[in-house]
């Protein structure tokens, strides 16, 4: 694979080309820190909401205690985040940075409502183990994506097709109910979202050099970058939990 030309030296925009290297590095670190702060706050909010629901009578709002079936609130929490992702993805240019931040945190909170049901399926120790394993893996993968000079853009199509394929396989396995296929899907899912973590980190780094100097654009792209990394994290966590989690 050809070496990736670091945008700090080859892809800088007119807004950054005349800025000293040290100043660009400081700006990049500040930008990436804001992305990670948003992402971490989203993960933290998801965890707080999920544990709040799971460890209180609020869990009855999403799972009927008499039948064990999902309530309408669960389905709202399941599908509403999809609408938020579409709103952010296609409407980011029409909303303010503040609105984008609120939508991101609302998304994270709704995912937390969903995730509270995981405590009914998996042991708390399994969930904690999968979470910390995901966190450790994410840190290493994102660091590699930030520091590597290799161009990872060639993996984009492969990764996207892989994600579509893995979710199609999940739907098929709802009917097949094959434990072997479920195990394979979980393992491949972990690998796919590990690859997306690396790719998305490099992409976010490159985006900085396209928006540097434009405060509003930087604020919006920081939120979108955080959303991408958040999605990578939670999906890697879910597949890892499916792979290694102990069910109740």
N, C-alpha and C positions, 0 to 999 in steps of 0.2 A: 504494500500500500504506500502511496506517495506520502511524503511528509506534509503535514498541514502547515501552511504559512501563517504564523501568528498574526492576527489582525492588528496587533499593536505596532507591527512594523510594515505590513503590506496592505492591510485592508482599512486603514484609518480613514475616516471621512475628513472633509475639509475643516470641520469643526475641531478635529483633534490633531491633524497633521502638524500644525505649528506649535502644539503644546509639548513642552519637554517630556521626555520619557518618564522621569520620576513622577511628574504631576499626573500623567496618564495612569501610571500604576496605582497611585493613591486614589484616583477617581474610580478605577476599576474595582479596587478592593472595597471601597465604600459602597459601590453599587451592588457587588456580590453579597456584601454583608447585609444590605437591606433585603435582598432576595431571600437569603437564608433566614433572616429574622421573621419575615412574613411566613415563610414555609414552616419554621419551627413553631410559630405562634398558632398556625392552623392545626398542626399535629397535636399541640398541647391542648387546644380548645376541643378537638375531637376526642381526645382521651378523657378530659374532664367531663364532657357531656355524656360520653358512653358510660363512664363509671357512676355518674350521678344517677342515670336512669337504671343501670344494672343493679345498683345497691340500694334501691328504694322502691317504693310502690309505683314510681313513675314507669317502671317496666311494664306495668299492666296497661299503660296507654298504648303500647305498640304490640303487645302479645296478650291475647285474651287468656286469663288464667284458667278459665273453665274448659276451654277447648284446645288451648295451645296454638291457636291460629293467629296469624297476623291481623292487626286491626287496620282500619283505614289510615290512621296516622302513620303506621309503618310504611304503607305504600306511598303516602305523600313524601315521607322522608327519603324513600328510595328513588322516586322519579323527579322530585323537585330539583335536586342537585344537577340533573341533566339539563334542565332548563337554564339553570344559572351558568353552567359551563358554556352553553350555546350563546347566552346573553353576553358573557364576557368575551368569547371568541369572536363573535360577529358584530358586537356593538361597542367594543372597547374604544373606538375612535369617536363615538358619540356620547360617551359618558365621562364624568370627571374621574380623576384619580381617587378621590375620596369615595365615590360611589363604587368604584372597582374594589376598593379595600373592604367596604361593607359587604359586598356580594361575596367576596372571597371568604370572609369570616362566617357569613351565613351558610355558605356551602360547607365549611368545615364543621359547623355546629350540626347541620342536618346529617352529615356523615356520622357524627358521633351518636345521633339517635339510632341510626341503622346499626352501628357497631355494638350497641348495648346488647343486642340479641346474640352476639357471639358468646357472651358469658353464659348463655343458656345451653350452648352447644359444646364449648370447649372449657377445660379447666382454667382457672385463673393463672396457674403456674405455666401452662402452655402458652397462653396469650402473652404473658410477660416475657417468656423465653423467646417467642417469635418476634416480639417488639424489639427487644434489645439486640437480637441477632440482625434484624433489619436495620436498626439504627447504626450498628457497627459497620455493616456492609455498605450502607448508603454513604457514610462518611468517607470510606475508602474509595468507593466508585466515583463519587462526586469530586474528590480531590484529584483523582486520575484524570477525569474529564476536564478539570480546570488547568492542569499542568501539562498535559500531553501536547506535543506538537504535531501529532498525526491528525490528518483530516478525517473525521468520522462521518462526514456528510454522506458518504457512499452507503452507510448502513441504514439510512433513513427509510428507504423503501422496504428493505428486508424487515426492519423492526415493525413498521406499520402493518405490513402484510402478516407478520407473525402474530401481532396482537389481535387482528381481525380473525385469523385462523384459530387462535386459542379460545376466543370467546365463542366462536362457532362450534368448536369441539365441546365446550362446556354445555351449550344448548343441546347438542346431540346426546351428550352423556346423561342428560336429565331423563331421557327415555331408555338409554341402554343400561344405565346404572352399573357400569363396569368399574370395579375397584382399580384394576390395572390401568385403564385409561385415565381415571381420575388422578392416579399417582403420577402418570406421565404428564398430564396437563399441568399439574401443580409444579413439577420440576421445571418444565419448559417455561411456564409463566414466570417463575423466579428469575430465570436466565434472561428472558425478554425484557423484563422491567429493570433488571440490573444494567442491561445494555442501554436502555432508554435513559437511565440516570446519567450514565457517562455522556451520551449524545446530547441530552438536553442541557447539561452543565456547560459543555463546549459551545452550544448554540447560544445560551444566555450570555456567555462571555463575549461572543462575537457581536451580539445585538447591542451590547453596551457601546461599541465603537460606532454604531450607526445612529445612536440617539444621544450620545454624549453632548452636553451643552444645552439640551432642550429639557428643562426641568419637568414639564408635564409629561412628555413622552417617556422620560426615564422613570418617573413614578408609576406610570401605567405598565410599562414593560417589566418593571420589577415585580408587580403584582402577578402578571401573566407568567413570568418566569417561576415565581413561587408556586403558582397553581400547577404548572407542569411538573415541578419537582415533588410537590405534595402528592399528585396523582401517581407518580412513579413509586413514591414511598409506600403509600397505602396499598397499592396493588401488589407490590413486592411482599409486603407484610401479609396480605390475605393469602397469596399463593404459598408463602412459606408456612403460614399457620395450617393450611390445608395439607401441606406436605408432612409437617412434623408435629402437628397439634394432637393432643390426647383428648378424645371426646368424652363427655360425661356419660 
